[in-house]
Amino acid sequence: MKKAPSTPINTSDYSGLSTAELLAVIGDFQQQLAQKEQALQSRDEAIQSLDHSLQSQHKAIQQRDHYIALLEEQLRLKKAQQFAASSEKHTHQIHLFDEAEMEAEIEALLEQLPEDIAPVEPKAAKKRQRGFSGKLVRERIELTLSEEEKAGASKTFFTKVKEELQFIPAQLKVLEIWQEKAVFERDGSETIIAAKRPVHPLGKCIATTSLLAYIITSKYADGLPLYRLEQMLKRLGHEVGRTSMAHWIIRLEDVFRPLINLLREVQNSSHYLQADETRIQVLKEDGKSTQSDKWMWITRGGPPGQPSVLFEYDPSRAGSVPVRLLDDFAGILQADGYSGYGRVCRENNITRIGCWDHARRKFIEASKAAPGGAKKAKKSKISKADIALGYIRKLYAIEREARDRSDTEKYKVRQALSLPLLETFKTWLEKQVGKVMKGSLTRIAMEYTLNQWPYLTGYCEHGYLHISNVLAENAIRPFAVGRRAWLFADTTRGARASATCYSLIETAKANQLEPSAYIHYVLDRIGEADTLEKLEALLPWNVPLKPVSKNLAQYG
């Protein structure tokens, strides 16, 4: 039996209400319902606002963590650059590929070459130098016995007990130029004939061509600023002001210009050039502030047996500069990823290839900036940058093993070994790039490599091409070293004169000539080089100077 509820349920009876009263009750219910719906809507809005706030906070935290991770990466890189070794070798290098296996593949591949292609014998190991070069001037010093000491001896003889290397300090001397003149009396008048005077490249100048060559070589090959040369010459007996030396160098730029123009024509007639650019500070440049970037452009190459390295100053880094420098070049240009070279390649129909050194450097920075950095333990986790470096090092190992081979052999090796490795590397990059944090050094390196991929693989198309732009970069290195010493150029003319001097020095080195000897030779003769034939005789591959010996510097 059901029990009645303890609290009776009050049920309103609306049967007795009039129509107006029922409408009032219904309106009251509708108002209460609207208030409840509004309360529910306000609660939902509050919940949504809270959820949005939480999402914003979560996004802000993610952005903060992302920013912190990038800053920590940059900090690790800066510490590695400042304190760690600069070598590009790292702990995981030996585990990423089997170089011995790769060498065996190359040997097996080269055995398949046609018999008419003679293999290149590997270079013999360098022998340790014992004693001094036979090309050095020798002077015999005899240590003799006194007459008393050898009195009664049946015979005497000499034995060589040692050799010593002597240094003869530089010296200054004054050359007094006396010109002989002859007087002839003819028909009551006198005619004077004077001996021919050598043409000095600067006309009235107190410096001989040997001193000018010494100043140029000291500053641009050895990195000595002019104020140090001033002090050195003063110790030798005569003070030569740095202002005078600077004026001589600037005036010589006009003297050397025809030779530089001829070198440019020869260089642009080749089928393969390398190009690069670096900053230089010029204090007085029209339309440019003192601290703004100005540029030294470098091109290296030339026909077989006629290499040249040419520097060109320009305050701009625009694409119009390589268009001007490579006006009549129509071969293959190797450069980094700078977009400024795109214009000249389009306008001159130049084939462009990339530089693996630049791509590798980006991965090296990413590897150094990873947790553990340059101090990674051998058992530490291998980063994606380390894996990429493993691929790149194997590419370089292939080049190293084929370095002494002919161009035909190099091409065959690259087609058989390098191209498949490149395709594997590209596939890996495409799969991994999306998994790496945006803005990180590894992501930047991956994106750069993929963007430059058509250019980076271009070296495989010919055996005479290089995997990197290293020859041009090596030519820049003396300029970078000298820049640390003399810091800046004062004027535009000074920057152009520096470019000319660096061009002659690095071109001489590219042709195995001692720079000072070559510049001295040119200075002695360029004043009389009034024809194209005489100017061509001053090109480094035409001069009668012998290639520089590793044991003996040549001067004169």
C-alpha positions in Angstrom: 0.0 0.0 0.0 1.5 3.4 -1.1 2.0 6.0 1.6 1.1 9.7 0.9 4.1 12.0 0.6 5.2 13.7 3.9 5.3 17.0 2.0 2.3 17.5 -0.1 2.9 18.7 -3.6 1.2 22.0 -4.3 -0.4 21.9 -7.6 -1.9 25.2 -8.7 -5.4 24.9 -10.0 -5.8 27.3 -13.0 -9.3 26.0 -13.9 -11.0 28.9 -12.2 -8.9 31.6 -13.7 -10.2 33.9 -16.3 -8.6 34.3 -19.7 -6.8 37.5 -18.8 -5.4 35.8 -15.6 -4.2 32.8 -17.6 -2.5 35.1 -20.1 -0.8 36.9 -17.2 0.4 33.5 -15.7 1.7 32.4 -19.1 3.5 35.7 -19.6 5.1 35.3 -16.2 6.3 31.8 -17.1 7.7 33.0 -20.4 9.6 35.8 -18.6 11.0 33.2 -16.1 12.0 31.0 -19.0 13.7 33.8 -20.8 15.7 34.7 -17.7 16.8 31.1 -17.3 17.8 31.0 -21.0 19.7 34.2 -20.7 21.5 32.8 -17.6 22.4 29.7 -19.5 23.6 31.7 -22.4 25.7 33.9 -20.1 27.2 30.8 -18.5 28.0 29.3 -21.9 29.6 32.6 -23.0 31.6 32.6 -19.8 32.7 29.0 -20.4 33.7 29.8 -24.0 35.5 32.9 -22.9 37.4 30.9 -20.3 38.2 28.2 -22.9 39.4 30.9 -25.4 41.5 32.4 -22.6 43.0 29.0 -21.8 43.7 28.4 -25.5 45.3 31.8 -25.8 47.4 31.2 -22.7 48.3 27.7 -24.1 49.3 29.3 -27.4 51.3 32.0 -25.7 53.1 29.4 -23.6 53.8 27.4 -26.8 55.1 30.5 -28.5 57.2 31.4 -25.4 58.6 27.8 -25.3 59.4 28.0 -29.0 61.1 31.4 -28.6 63.1 30.1 -25.6 64.1 27.0 -27.6 65.4 29.2 -30.4 67.2 31.5 -28.0 68.8 28.5 -26.3 69.9 27.2 -29.7 71.5 30.5 -30.6 73.2 30.7 -27.2 74.7 27.2 -27.6 75.9 28.2 -31.1 77.5 31.4 -29.9 79.3 29.5 -27.1 80.5 26.8 -29.5 81.7 29.5 -31.9 83.6 31.3 -29.1 85.0 28.5 -27.1 84.8 25.2 -29.1 87.2 24.0 -31.7 86.6 25.3 -35.2 87.1 21.9 -36.8 84.2 20.6 -38.8 84.8 17.0 -37.5 82.5 15.7 -34.9 81.9 12.7 -32.7 79.4 10.9 -34.9 81.3 11.3 -38.1 82.9 7.9 -38.2 79.6 6.1 -37.5 77.6 7.6 -40.3 79.2 5.9 -43.3 81.8 3.3 -44.1 84.4 5.1 -46.1 86.4 2.0 -46.8 83.4 0.4 -48.5 82.9 3.6 -50.5 86.6 3.4 -51.7 86.1 -0.2 -52.8 83.0 0.9 -54.8 85.1 3.6 -56.6 87.9 1.2 -57.4 85.4 -1.3 -58.8 83.8 1.4 -60.8 87.0 2.7 -62.3 88.0 -0.8 -63.4 85.0 -0.6 -65.8 86.4 2.4 -67.7 87.5 1.9 -71.3 91.1 0.8 -71.8 91.9 4.0 -73.7 91.5 6.0 -70.6 94.8 5.8 -68.7 94.3 5.8 -64.9 95.9 8.5 -62.9 98.5 7.2 -60.4 97.8 8.4 -56.9 100.2 11.0 -55.6 103.2 9.7 -53.8 103.4 10.5 -50.1 105.3 13.6 -49.3 108.9 13.0 -48.3 110.3 14.6 -45.3 112.8 17.4 -46.3 116.3 16.8 -45.0 118.8 19.5 -45.3 118.3 22.7 -47.3 117.3 23.2 -50.9 120.1 23.1 -53.4 118.7 26.2 -55.0 119.7 28.4 -52.1 122.9 30.5 -52.3 125.7 28.8 -50.4 128.7 30.2 -48.8 131.6 28.1 -47.5 132.9 29.0 -44.1 136.3 27.3 -43.3 137.4 26.9 -39.7 141.2 26.7 -40.0 143.9 25.6 -37.7 146.7 28.0 -36.8 150.2 27.5 -38.1 151.3 26.3 -34.7 148.5 23.8 -34.4 149.2 22.1 -37.7 153.0 22.3 -37.6 154.4 18.8 -38.4 151.2 17.4 -39.7 151.5 15.0 -42.7 148.4 16.5 -44.3 145.3 18.6 -43.6 141.7 18.3 -44.9 138.3 19.8 -44.3 135.1 18.0 -43.3 131.6 19.5 -43.3 130.3 19.4 -39.8 127.0 21.3 -40.2 124.8 23.6 -42.2 123.1 26.7 -40.9 120.5 28.9 -42.4 121.4 32.6 -42.4 119.0 35.5 -42.7 120.1 38.6 -44.5 118.1 41.6 -43.2 116.5 43.9 -45.6 118.2 47.2 -46.3 117.5 50.5 -48.0 120.0 52.1 -50.3 119.9 55.2 -52.5 120.3 54.7 -56.2 121.9 57.8 -57.8 120.8 58.0 -61.4 123.4 59.6 -63.5 122.6 60.1 -67.2 125.4 60.3 -69.7 125.0 63.0 -72.4 127.1 63.5 -75.5 127.6 66.9 -77.2 127.9 67.1 -81.0 129.0 70.2 -82.8 127.5 70.4 -86.2 127.5 73.5 -88.5 128.4 75.8 -85.7 125.7 74.5 -83.3 125.7 72.0 -80.5 123.4 68.9 -80.3 123.1 66.9 -77.1 122.1 63.3 -77.0 121.2 61.7 -73.6 121.2 58.1 -72.6 117.8 56.5 -72.5 116.1 56.6 -69.1 114.0 53.6 -68.0 110.3 54.4 -67.8 109.1 54.6 -64.2 105.4 53.6 -63.9 104.8 56.6 -61.6 107.0 59.1 -63.4 108.6 61.3 -60.7 108.6 59.0 -57.7 111.3 58.4 -55.1 110.4 54.8 -54.7 112.0 52.2 -57.0 109.9 49.4 -58.5 111.3 47.0 -56.0 110.2 49.2 -53.1 106.7 49.5 -54.6 106.5 45.8 -55.0 107.6 45.3 -51.4 105.0 47.7 -50.1 102.2 46.1 -52.1 103.1 42.6 -51.1 103.6 43.5 -47.5 100.2 45.1 -47.2 98.1 42.8 -49.4 99.8 39.5 -49.2 101.2 39.7 -45.6 98.4 41.9 -44.1 100.7 44.6 -42.8 99.1 48.0 -42.4 101.0 51.0 -43.8 101.8 52.4 -40.4 103.7 49.3 -39.5 105.6 49.5 -42.8 106.4 53.1 -42.0 108.0 52.0 -38.7 109.9 49.1 -40.4 111.3 51.3 -43.1 112.3 53.9 -40.5 114.3 51.3 -38.6 116.1 50.5 -41.9 117.4 54.1 -42.1 114.8 56.3 -43.9 111.2 57.3 -43.0 108.7 56.8 -45.7 105.4 58.2 -44.7 102.2 56.1 -44.8 100.5 58.9 -46.7 103.1 58.7 -49.5 102.8 54.9 -49.7 99.0 55.2 -49.9 99.2 57.7 -52.7 101.6 55.5 -54.6 99.2 52.5 -54.3 96.3 54.6 -55.5 98.2 56.0 -58.5 99.3 52.5 -59.4 95.6 51.5 -59.8 95.5 53.5 -63.1 98.8 52.0 -64.2 97.6 48.4 -63.6 94.1 48.9 -65.0 94.9 47.9 -68.6 96.4 44.6 -67.4 93.4 44.0 -65.1 91.0 44.6 -68.0 92.9 42.1 -70.1 92.8 39.6 -67.3 89.0 40.1 -67.1 88.7 39.4 -70.8 90.7 36.2 -70.6 88.8 35.0 -67.5 85.4 35.6 -69.1 86.4 33.7 -72.2 86.5 30.5 -70.1 83.7 28.0 -69.6 83.7 27.8 -65.7 84.0 30.5 -63.1 83.5 30.7 -59.3 82.2 33.9 -57.7 81.8 35.2 -54.2 81.5 38.5 -52.3 82.5 39.9 -48.9 82.0 43.1 -47.0 84.4 46.0 -46.8 84.2 49.2 -44.9 84.8 52.4 -46.9 84.7 55.6 -44.9 84.1 58.1 -47.8 81.6 56.7 -50.3 79.1 59.1 -51.9 75.5 58.4 -50.9 76.5 55.8 -48.3 77.0 56.1 -44.5 80.3 55.1 -43.0 78.9 52.0 -41.3 76.9 50.8 -44.3 77.9 47.6 -46.1 80.0 47.9 -49.2 81.2 44.9 -51.1 84.3 43.3 -52.6 83.4 40.9 -55.4 85.6 38.0 -56.4 85.6 35.9 -59.5 88.0 33.0 -60.1 88.6 30.9 -63.1 90.0 31.1 -66.6 90.9 28.9 -69.6 93.0 25.8 -68.9 96.5 26.8 -67.7 95.5 30.5 -67.4 93.8 30.9 -64.0 93.1 34.3 -62.6 91.5 35.7 -59.4 89.9 39.1 -59.8 88.7 41.4 -57.1 86.3 44.3 -57.8 85.0 46.9 -55.4 81.4 48.1 -55.6 79.3 49.8 -52.9 76.3 47.8 -54.1 75.4 44.2 -53.7 72.7 44.4 -56.4 72.5 42.0 -59.3 73.7 44.7 -61.7 77.2 44.2 -60.4 77.7 40.6 -61.6 75.9 41.6 -64.8 78.7 44.1 -65.4 81.6 41.9 -64.3 80.4 38.8 -66.3 79.2 40.8 -69.4 80.7 38.5 -72.0 80.8 35.3 -69.9 78.6 32.4 -71.1 79.7 29.3 -69.3 79.0 27.7 -65.9 79.0 30.0 -62.8 79.4 28.5 -59.3 78.2 30.6 -56.4 76.4 30.5 -53.1 72.6 30.9 -52.7 72.7 34.7 -53.0 69.9 35.8 -55.3 72.0 38.6 -56.9 73.6 36.1 -59.3 70.2 35.1 -60.7 69.9 38.2 -63.0 73.2 37.6 -64.8 72.4 33.9 -65.3 69.1 34.8 -66.8 70.3 37.6 -69.0 73.5 35.9 -70.2 72.1 32.4 -70.4 74.6 31.2 -67.8 74.3 27.8 -66.1 74.4 28.2 -62.4 75.6 25.6 -59.9 75.7 25.8 -56.1 78.2 25.3 -53.3 78.0 22.4 -50.9 80.3 24.2 -48.4 77.6 26.8 -47.7 74.9 24.1 -47.1 77.3 22.0 -45.0 78.1 25.1 -42.8 74.5 25.6 -42.0 74.2 22.0 -40.7 77.4 22.3 -38.8 76.0 25.4 -37.0 72.8 23.4 -36.3 74.8 20.5 -34.9 76.9 22.7 -32.6 73.8 24.5 -31.4 72.0 21.2 -30.5 71.9 20.1 -26.8 75.4 18.9 -26.0 76.8 21.0 -28.9 80.4 20.5 -29.7 81.0 18.4 -26.6 78.6 15.5 -27.5 79.5 12.2 -26.1 80.0 9.3 -28.4 76.8 7.6 -27.1 74.7 10.7 -27.2 71.7 10.9 -29.5 72.5 11.7 -33.1 70.6 14.8 -34.3 69.0 15.3 -37.7 71.8 17.8 -38.4 74.4 15.1 -37.7 72.6 12.7 -40.1 72.6 15.4 -42.8 76.3 16.0 -42.2 76.8 12.2 -42.6 75.3 12.4 -46.1 77.3 15.5 -47.0 80.6 14.0 -45.7 80.1 11.0 -47.9 79.7 13.2 -50.9 83.0 14.9 -50.0 84.6 11.5 -49.5 83.7 10.5 -53.0 85.3 13.7 -54.3 88.4 13.1 -52.2 88.9 9.6 -53.6 88.4 10.8 -57.2 90.4 13.9 -56.8 93.4 12.8 -58.8 91.4 11.2 -61.6 90.7 12.6 -65.0 87.6 14.6 -65.8 86.0 11.6 -67.6 86.6 9.4 -64.6 85.3 12.0 -62.1 82.1 12.3 -64.2 81.6 8.5 -64.2 82.1 8.3 -60.5 79.7 11.1 -59.8 77.0 9.6 -62.0 77.4 6.1 -60.5 77.9 7.0 -56.8 77.1 10.7 -56.0 73.8 11.0 -57.8 72.1 8.0 -56.1 73.4 9.3 -52.7 72.0 12.7 -53.5 68.6 11.3 -54.3 68.6 9.3 -51.0 69.6 12.5 -49.2 66.9 14.5 -50.8 64.2 12.0 -50.0 65.3 12.0 -46.3 65.2 15.8 -46.2 61.7 16.0 -47.6 60.4 13.5 -45.1 62.1 15.2 -42.1 61.9 18.9 -42.8 58.2 19.1 -41.6 59.1 17.4 -38.3 61.6 20.0 -37.3 60.7 23.2 -35.4 60.2 26.2 -37.6 62.9 28.8 -37.3 65.4 26.4 -35.8 68.9 26.2 -37.4 68.3 22.6 -38.5 65.0 23.7 -40.2 66.8 26.6 -41.9 69.6 24.3 -43.1 67.1 21.8 -44.5 65.0 24.4 -46.3 68.1 26.1 -47.8 69.4 22.8 -49.1 66.1 21.8 -50.6 65.6 25.3 -52.2 69.1 25.1 -53.7 68.9 21.5 -54.7 68.9 22.0 -58.5 72.1 24.1 -58.2 73.7 21.8 -55.6 73.5 18.8 -57.8 74.9 20.7 -60.8 78.5 19.7 -60.2 77.7 16.1 -61.2 77.1 17.2 -64.8 80.8 17.6 -65.7 84.0 16.2 -64.3 85.9 19.5 -64.3 83.4 21.1 -61.9 84.0 21.3 -58.1 81.6 20.3 -55.4 82.1 23.6 -53.6 83.2 27.2 -54.2 86.3 26.6 -52.1 88.8 28.1 -54.6 87.0 31.5 -54.6 86.7 31.3 -50.8 90.4 30.6 -50.4 91.1 33.7 -52.5 89.0 35.7 -50.1 90.8 34.5 -47.1 93.9 36.7 -47.5 91.6 39.7 -48.0 89.8 38.8 -44.8 93.0 38.5 -42.8 94.3 41.8 -44.2 91.0 43.5 -43.4 91.5 42.7 -39.7 94.8 44.6 -39.8 93.9 47.7 -41.8 90.2 47.5 -40.9 88.9 49.8 -43.7 89.6 51.8 -46.8 89.4 55.6 -46.6 88.1 56.4 -50.1 86.5 54.7 -53.1 89.8 55.0 -55.0 91.6 53.3 -52.1 89.2 50.4 -52.2 89.6 50.0 -56.0 93.3 50.2 -55.7 93.2 47.5 -53.0 91.0 45.3 -55.3 93.6 45.7 -58.1 96.5 44.8 -55.8 94.7 41.7 -54.4 93.9 40.6 -58.0 97.6 40.7 -59.0 98.7 38.9 -55.9 96.1 36.1 -55.9 96.5 35.7 -59.7 100.2 35.3 -59.3 99.7 32.7 -56.5 97.1 30.8 -58.7 99.9 30.5 -61.3 102.5 29.4 -58.8 104.5 32.6 -59.0 105.9 34.5 -56.0 103.7 37.6 -55.8 106.5 40.1 -55.1 108.6 38.8 -58.0 105.6 39.0 -60.4 104.6 42.5 -59.3 108.2 43.7 -59.5 108.5 42.2 -63.0 105.3 44.0 -64.1 106.3 47.3 -62.6 109.6 47.2 -64.5 107.9 46.8 -67.8 104.3 48.1 -67.7 105.4 51.7 -68.3 106.5 50.8 -71.8 103.6 48.4 -72.5 102.0 50.6 -75.1 100.7 47.7 -77.4 98.5 44.7 -76.8 101.4 42.4 -77.5 103.5 44.0 -74.8 100.6 43.9 -72.4 99.9 40.2 -73.1 103.6 39.5 -72.3 102.9 40.7 -68.7 100.2 38.1 -68.1 101.3 35.7 -65.4 101.4 32.6 -67.7 103.5 34.5 -70.2 106.2 35.9 -68.0 109.6 34.1 -67.9 109.6 33.7 -64.1 109.9 30.2 -62.8 107.1 28.6 -60.7 107.7 29.3 -57.1 109.5 26.5 -55.2 108.3 25.3 -51.9 111.8 25.7 -50.6 112.8 29.0 -52.2 111.1 32.3 -52.6 112.0 34.1 -55.9 112.6 37.8 -56.0 113.9 40.1 -58.7 
